[in-house]
Amino acid sequence: MVCSLFAEKPESIEKINITQESKVLIYTNLFWAPCNEAKTLLQSRGIDYTTKLVTFSKKSVNEMAKRTGGKTSIPQIFVDDKYFGGLLELKEYYKKKS
């Protein structure tokens, strides 16, 4: 179990602005529709991102869980090294930007 005292807290989506200059990291899995949807949504907005595959890496899963306060669902998204959330938060963010 990850101690939430040391876990990153998600930033309010109102406090994060995803731009083409943003450094976006997505913890992702192979062939997982929600991960592909998040990547497609970012691509459609012209946002570059890097991925960290957790499919075969217990180390990456543990790192992700530590950074997200124990969340192991994917995708998990970080913007400019701040914890943003997952696909639902990304969809909500772009819905509010429309």
N, C-alpha and C positions, 0 to 999 in steps of 0.2 A: 504494500500500500504506500502511496506517495503522500508525504506530509504536505498538506495544502499551504502550510506556512511558507514553504520554499517554492511553491509552484507559482508560475506566472498567472496573473489574473487577466481575464479577457478585457481588452479595452472596449469601451462603448463604441459601437460602430459610428456614432456621431463624432467621435474624437479621432477617427482614423480616416484619412483620405487616400484612396488608392489611385495613384497616378502612374503614368508611363515611366516615371523615375523611381517608383517604389521598388523596394527589394521584397519580393514575395516568395515565400517558401511554403510548399505544400507537402505535408507528410501524406503519402499515397500508397496505393496497393495496385498490383497488376489486375487488369480486367475487372475493375470495380466501377460500376456505373456512376455512383456519386462522385468518385474522384474524377472520372472523365468529364462529368457534367461541370464540375468546378473549373477544370482546366479549360474546357470549351467556353465557358462564360467569361473567364479572364481573357482568353485569346480574342473573343469577339469584341472586347473593349480595348484591344491593343496592349494588354498588360503582359509583360514578360514575367516568367516565374521560373523558379528552380524546384525540383522535386527531390524528396528523400524517400526512397522506396523502403517500406517496412515489411514487405512480403516475406523475405527470407532473412531478416536481420533482427534478432532479439535485442541487440544493442540499440538499434534505431527505435524500436517499439518502446523500450525502457526510457530512452531520451525523450521521445514524444510524450509519454505518460508523465514524466517528471515536469516537462515544460507546460503541460496543459492541466496540471492538477489531478492527474489520474485518468484522464480521458484517453481511451484507446480506440474509439471509433474513428473512422477516416472518411473523408479527408479532414485534416486539421491544418489550419492556415495561419501563417505569421506574416505580418506586414511591417517592414522596417524593424524587424526583431521584436515586435510586439505581438502578443497572442491575440488573434482576431476571432477565431472560432472555426466552425465547419461550413458545410455547404448551405445550411439553412441561414446562417448569418450572412453569407455572401449574397444569397438571393435577396434577403431583406435589405442589405446595403444597396444593391443596385435597384431594387424596387423603389426605395426612398429617393434615389438619385434621379429617377425618371421624371 
